[in-house]
Amino acid sequence: MPLFVVQCTDNDNILEKRMEVRPQHLKRLDVLKQQGRLIVAGPMPKDADDTSKGFYGSVIIVDFDSHDALDQWLADEPYVHAGVYKSVDVKPFIKVFPKDE
């Protein structure tokens, strides 16, 4: 299955809404993990030592059958519905390292 990098950019002044919706967001990512389709996921903080300053957005690398299948999954993303993300950019990704053994 192909891998995809999903880079999401937060709207300005959205930290409170982000934190409110975070449990639903993490629940969906956990389902992907259980299915073996989540490679890596996490936020991009404005200050790694003080996340109360907010986030630039998030990045996930996922394994989906197709770009269309990923788009369908993203359509139900809680951060999208809550207006946390200003934009979502999806690009194909080829994993080189670490090599699976």
Wavefront OBJ file of the C-alpha trace (Angstrom):
o trace
v 0.000 0.000 0.000
v 1.242 3.515 -0.671
v 2.345 5.859 2.079
v 1.265 9.483 2.355
v 2.504 12.484 4.314
v -0.355 14.634 5.557
v 0.722 18.119 6.664
v -2.003 20.118 8.364
v -1.715 23.815 9.164
v -3.681 25.241 12.087
v -5.817 28.344 11.941
v -4.678 31.246 14.113
v -5.821 31.422 17.736
v -7.301 27.927 17.682
v -5.512 26.280 20.620
v -8.592 26.058 22.857
v -10.649 24.360 20.128
v -7.718 22.057 19.270
v -7.466 20.865 22.869
v -11.251 20.415 23.115
v -11.368 18.161 20.048
v -8.066 16.351 20.700
v -9.577 13.217 22.334
v -11.686 12.458 19.216
v -8.683 13.156 16.962
v -6.442 10.787 18.960
v -9.126 8.089 18.999
v -9.180 8.023 15.182
v -5.382 7.869 15.031
v -5.414 4.992 17.502
v -7.733 3.051 15.176
v -5.224 3.564 12.336
v -2.442 2.339 14.637
v -4.432 -0.797 15.516
v -4.946 -1.410 11.787
v -1.185 -1.084 11.157
v -1.678 1.956 8.931
v -0.192 4.691 11.141
v 3.541 5.198 10.597
v 3.993 8.361 12.680
v 1.861 11.267 13.876
v 2.303 14.372 15.954
v 1.847 18.113 16.331
v 4.315 20.849 15.396
v 4.458 23.142 18.442
v 5.428 26.797 18.204
v 7.578 26.167 21.299
v 8.420 22.544 22.164
v 9.010 23.533 25.793
v 5.702 25.382 26.143
v 2.808 23.961 24.114
v 0.490 26.583 25.608
v 1.923 28.866 22.902
v 0.033 26.827 20.314
v 0.869 24.770 17.286
v 1.754 25.339 13.649
v -0.221 22.208 12.827
v 0.289 18.453 12.609
v 2.003 15.860 10.461
v 1.008 12.252 9.973
v 2.462 9.568 7.749
v -0.104 6.917 6.939
v -0.567 3.830 4.810
v -3.733 3.844 2.680
v -4.792 1.900 -0.403
v -5.103 5.111 -2.395
v -5.185 8.882 -2.189
v -8.974 8.678 -2.557
v -9.239 6.332 0.448
v -7.141 8.753 2.499
v -9.320 11.674 1.365
v -12.402 9.780 2.572
v -10.764 9.209 5.957
v -9.724 12.876 6.199
v -13.293 13.984 5.448
v -14.269 12.719 8.906
v -11.274 14.193 10.763
v -12.497 15.973 13.926
v -9.927 18.773 13.567
v -11.238 19.461 10.053
v -14.868 19.562 11.224
v -13.996 21.816 14.180
v -12.102 24.285 11.993
v -8.749 23.654 13.673
v -6.993 23.134 10.341
v -6.656 25.990 7.881
v -5.241 23.659 5.247
v -4.422 20.002 4.679
v -1.709 19.029 2.197
v -1.256 15.399 1.117
v 1.788 14.073 -0.713
v 2.901 10.535 -1.587
v 5.853 9.267 0.460
v 8.479 6.564 -0.068
v 9.982 5.185 3.125
v 13.688 4.463 2.773
v 14.817 4.401 6.408
v 14.626 2.745 8.758
v 14.628 -0.400 6.692
v 12.171 -3.058 7.765
v 13.955 -6.194 8.817
l 1 2 3 4 5 6 7 8 9 10 11 12 13 14 15 16 17 18 19 20 21 22 23 24 25 26 27 28 29 30 31 32 33 34 35 36 37 38 39 40 41 42 43 44 45 46 47 48 49 50 51 52 53 54 55 56 57 58 59 60 61 62 63 64 65 66 67 68 69 70 71 72 73 74 75 76 77 78 79 80 81 82 83 84 85 86 87 88 89 90 91 92 93 94 95 96 97 98 99 100 101
